[in-house]
Amino acid sequence: MPSHSLPGFMRPVSLHLLQHNPAESEAAGSSCPLSQLIRAQSVASFVSTMARMRGLRPIEYRTVKDCIDNMANTVDQLNQSVQELSRADQDFDWHVGNVESWVGAALTFENTCLDGFRNPTMDGNVKVAITTRVTDCAQVTSNALVLVDRFASRHKAGASSSEGTANLP
């Protein structure tokens, strides 16, 4: 069985996209769990900065603080995903399943952050600044989840077809 460590995992996804779907290849570079972790850390830092702004109404402050917690959870889930990819040499399907779960959880935390800003009393520059960044981050996390799912499906299909040919005379 070939190695599927982090570089091995990312190389087939990127190479496949470059060869078969150039339109998606650009998205692959910014949607892998490692680059998404960096993006989420940046957004989490920005949200933390917004909590220190003067003049926030109490509801804005509480919503921003909740968003900080959710973005910290997002970063944690993506960090676990990146670490898990580096261990995918053995029992690949189990490790990739963990990655799919954790990237999905990261997306849920991002959406939970956004839910707090859907309150009609939330309005203004703080809402716009945070929701714009978190929405962008959530879209890229969603793309990363799709890429991981596609890669896992192709790996399973490849493993099934190679297992079937191994029994041929």
Order of alpha helices (4+ residues) and beta strands (2+ residues): alpha-alpha-alpha-alpha-alpha-alpha
